[in-house]
Amino acid sequence: MDAPVSIWPSQVGCAGCALHPLCEAADPVPYSLPAVDTRGRLEHGEALFEAGSPQGSIYAVRAGFLKVVTPVDEAGSRIVRFLMPGDAFGLEGFAARRHAGAAVALEDSEVCEITLRRAQVLADSFPPVAAHLRRLLAAEIADARMHAAVLAHRSAPQRLAGFLVDAARRWSDRGYSWREFRLPMERREIADYLGLTVETVSRVLSVFRERGWISVKGRHVSIHDLEGLASCPRAL
């Protein structure tokens, strides 16, 4: 497309948020505890929290996009997750009271915050809320394990194809089209997340374009052959 149009929304409504069940259950909770404590705004590049800082809350992205960066050694760190509107994060706070990584805004963003204490009260008061939190935590663990397996066993083309397929799926799950979207992160950030070099990401994207699977203009992506991406071979 000569002029692709971004149809990634800048935010999602409360019904599309992963922590929405906590807000729904808040009204009848003892002591009139509201679910959402604060809604904070972040500027592009601003950190919501740093690795190793004390953790007392869980969060949901209301608008914008964030990345989660985890230290891997004294010399550097790695992007381990990209967060989009509706995503919940920080659930590890129920076990560890310090943040394992930093959450940094990829663009101007808005985040809802629920303290761990309030989340625990809601979970204790409403079994469906407790079950929902367990499902969110289980899904986060499964995603982390899958990402580790991808880095260990898949080739560069398969990693990048899987990344694009996953982005399409996540927006489709939210009721939006998977065919066209904007990637708010830079290519170097995609490369870091996938354990690749920027040059490799650019080269593989060019091959995908040549095969007619996608078209790219700036950070806008149009997917023309989702099945082709999903069945990407190890070598192209």
N, C-alpha and C positions, 0 to 999 in steps of 0.2 A: 504494500500500500504506500502511496506517495505521502499521505498525511494521516497516519494512524491516530486514532482518537483514544485517549486513555479512558477506560471505563472502570478502572479501579476507583472505588469511592474513597474520599478522604476520611470517612468515618463510617461506623455502623451504628444502628440504633441499639437500644438496650436489649431488645429481643434477640439480637444476633451476637451478644456477648457471651463468652464462656462462663462468666460468673453471674449471669442473669438469675439463675435459681436462688442465689443468695439474696439478691435484692428483692425478689418476689416474696421470700419468706421473712423479710425483716420486720414488717409491721407488727405482727403479734408476738414478737420476741420479748421475753421479760426485760424490764428496765428500758423498754422502748429504744433498743439499740438499732440505729439505722445501719444498713449494710455498707454503703459507700461512705468512708470517712472523709476523703478529699478527692478532688479532681485536679490534678496538677498539669500544668503546661510545660512543655520542654521545647527549647529552641534546637534547631539543627546542630548536631554535634554535642549537645548537652547530655551529661550522664544523669540518669535517675538515681543510680547508686553505683558504688565502686566495689570491685572484688575485695572480699575480706571485711567489708563494713557490716555492722550489726543489722540483723534483719528482724523486723517486727510486723511485716505486712505481706500480703499477696496483692497482685496487680492484674489489671486488664487494660489492653490498649483500646481506647475509645476512638482515637483519630491518629492518623499518621503511621509511621513505621519505625521500629527499633531493631537493634541488633544486640545479641548477648555475646560478650567477649570474655573468654576464660583464660587465665594465665596457664601456660604449659611448662614454662621453665623461667629461669631468671632473665633470659634474654628476650622473651616475647610472649605473645598470646595468640589465640585463635578464635575466630568467630564460630560459635557452635549453634546459633539459632537466629533466624530472622522472624520478627514478630509483626503481625499485620493486624488491622482493626478486628476486634473481637477475641483476640488471643489472650489467654490467661498465662501468667508466669509468676515465678517466685514460690511455687508450691513446695519446694524443698525446705522452705522455712519451717514447716511443721516438724522437721527432723533436725535440721541444722539452723542455728540462730545467726549464722553469718552468710552473706552472699558469696556463692562460689565464683561468680563472675560479675562483670559490669554490664548494665543495660544503657545503651547510648542511642539517642534519637538520630535516625537517618534523615529526618526532615522535621519541621515543626510538628509536634505531636501533643496528644492529650492522653493522660493515663488516669484511670480510677484506682484508688487504693482502699483496701480493706485490711484492718489490723488482724493479726493472727488471733488475738483474743476474741474479737467479734466473730471471726470466721468459726472459731471453736464453739462459741456460744450457739451460733446458728446450727452448726453440725450436731451439737448435743441436743438441741431443741427439736430438730427436724431430721429424722432418719433419711428422707430423700436428699437433703442437702449433703449429709455425710456421704451418701452413696455417690452423689455427683462429684464431690471432691475426690473421692477415691478413683473414679473413672478418669478424671482429668489427670491425676498424678500417674495412673497406670499408662495413659496414652502418652504422657510426656516421657516416661521411662522407655516405652516401646519405640518412640520416635528417636530418642538418643541412641538406643541400641542399633536401630536400623541405619542411622547416619554413620555410626562407627563401622558397621559392616560394609556400607557403600564405599567408604574411604579405603577399607582394607582389601576389597575384592573386585570392585568395578573399575573399568577403564575410564579414561578421561571423557570420551564421547558419551559413555553410559551415565557418568556422574552428571554431566551437564544436561543431557536429555531428561534424566530423572528429576533434576531440579526444576526444569521448565514444566514437566508434567505435573509435578507436585504443586507448583504455583497455580497452574490451571485448575487442579482439583480443589485447592483451598478456596479459590474464589467461587467455583461452581457450588461448593458446599454452602456458601453464604448466599446463594441465589443469584449470583452474577454470571455473566458470560465468561467462558474460559478461552474464548477465541482471541481476544485482544486485551492486553494489559500493559501497565508500566512497571518496570523494575526500579524501585527507588534507590537501590544500592548501586555503587560503582562496580565496574568489572573487577577491580582489584579485590573488592570485598567478596564478590562471588567466587573468585579464585581462591581466596583464603578459606572460605567456608567449605569449598570442595577439595581443598588440598592440591590445587593446581597453580600454574603460573598464569599471569595475565595474558601472556602470549598464547598459551594453550587455549584459554577460554575464547580469545578472539579468533584463533584458527578454527576451532571446532564450530563456533557459531557461523563462520563463513561456509563451512561444509554443509551445515544444516540448511543454510540459505540456498546453496547450490542444488541440494536435493529437493528443494521445494517444500521442506517441512515447516519453515518459519520465514518471516521477514522481520527485519529489525531496522529501526530508525531512531538513533539516540538510545533512549532507555525504553522506548515503546516496542513491544513484541506482538506480532500477529502469528498465531499458530494456524497452519494450513493442513497439517497432517499429524494429528495427535497419535494415531496408531503407529506411524513411522517413528516418532520420538519414543513411544513406549516400548517398541521392539528394537531399539537401537542396538546394533551389534558391537562387540568389543572393539573392533577396528573398522575404520571407515576409509 
